[in-house]
Every structure is written in C-alpha cells, then in structure tokens.
Amino acid sequence: MTLEQIQEAARYVRSQLDFHPRVGIILGTGLGALAREVDVQVAIPYDSIPHFPVSTVESHTGRLLLGTLAGQKVVVMQGRFHYYEGYTMQQVTFPVRVMKVLGIERLIVSNAAGGLNPAQEISDLMIIEDHINLQPENPLTGRNLDTLGDRFPDMYAPYDQHMIRLGLDIAAQHGIRVHTGVYASVPGPNLETRAEYRYMRTIGADAVGMSTVPEVIVARQMHLPCFAVSVITDLCTPDKLKPVSIADVLAAAAKAEPWLSLLTKEMLSRLAQ
C-alpha cells in the first residue's frame, strides 16, 4: 500500500461524485439492510476501484455507496474485508485510508460478535468503548505514511466518548436494548473453543469478533473519531454456549438490524445539527 495507490483510488471515486462525504460507515456481517435506506447517488463495485480488495464473504455485497442518509453525506462500505480472507492488514484497512482522503470526518463501524458477558442476549447491541487486539498482524506495520498519521498513534481512547454518550441516549429514548463493553478482535475464520472464550472473558472482553479493530486503529492514526457497535449474534458464556452456524449468526443479525439502523440514522441526524 502506497500513498499513490490511496490517492488513485480516491481520485477514481471522486470522479463519480459532486460532493464530499462527511461520514464513513462500514457495515458488518449480516448488517447490510441500512444500505437500503441510503439515498444513493453512486454505487461503485469494489472491483472497479483501483487497488481495492474484493469481498469474498457471501453476506458482504461488495459495493461502495455514496449518497445521503439522515441528512448527512455518507460513504458506505456495503461489505468489508477480513484478514481471514487472505488479505494483509494493509489491504483490509485500505478503504478507510481512501475514505479519509475523500474527506470523511467520522467513522461508524458495525459488526456481528459473540457475546462473552452473561448480561447479554442474542440480538442485543453493544456499543464498543474499548478493544483488545488479538490479530496476528497490525495494519500500521511497515513503512509509515507520515502524511496520514503518526508512527506511534496513541490509543488511550479509540472510541469517541461524545458519540458513545449520544448512542446511549438514543438507545434509552427509543427503548433499544444496548450494552457497552470491550470488543476482542481475533483472526478467524473458525469460531473459538470453550477454553478460548473463557480466556477472552478473563482478560476483559465482553464480545469477540473478526474485524473492526484494524479499521479503528488506522482511523485513529488519521485522527478520525470512531463509533462502533456489535450485534450479539451468539452467546459464548459457559452456561449458554452451544454450536452455532453462519445461518444462526445471520438470523440474529437480521433481527437486530432495525434497531441498529435506527441508532445509526438518529446518530447521523444529531451529528448533522
């Protein structure tokens, strides 16, 4: 990944537009319904954007949507990339770099996750307030692009406190069942063993998934405020743990989608004020 590749991809996307997006949104596994609510001006397949990876996960459509949502100009990733697909972390996070060059001022991320906190139930939302990076590779490894951010970015507060408070307020007003917690990011693609779930709970995680942290690391290096939400799609505490399939995950995500969409749209509306 080079600065020239990032700029080339951004130039291509910008050539399709007559506006600058202010908010970037990354939609997680099974969480693509929000895309249907965007007033889309342009939809660009990933494989037409220079240097962009291509989604290989069945539930990830693989398009960049640009338009308006809840009064905000947005760029929406309808499908993200994962380390387990065989991409490097630099490739996984390449779109975040491009969105920053396009002009976004905030990043909103969603994911499907396994619940490690006994208080959680399937299809609950968890606003991420901190994370644990258990990925085997860091997206900042290698030559640093000094024009995009510091070599050693501070991660004291990777998730924006104002947006967290706003999210909790919106959830309370609309009766959305929501938690806050710590998200552990693992490489996947297999789900974890019972011992691994116990380990992650012991080290302080409330949910576990296979994404989000790499994108947030890169976003924070570029000084983008981040807000992230996990949809709890399966329960991983000892008394609730059972075998789970991708169909189960997608069904749980689909049940939570209306609440996640409402939370996101209301967040955007208030940020536009």
MONOR-V222797 format. One line per field, one symbol per residue. burial: # if it has 16 or more other C-alpha atoms within 10 Angstrom, else .. A space follows every 10 residues. Layout:
burial->???
This chain:
burial->.....##### #.#......# ########## ##.##..### ..#..#..## #####...## ########## ########## ###....### ########## ####.##### #######..# ########## ###.#..### .......##. .......### ..##.###.# #....##### #######... ##....##.# #..####### ########## ########## #######... ........## .######.## ########.. ...
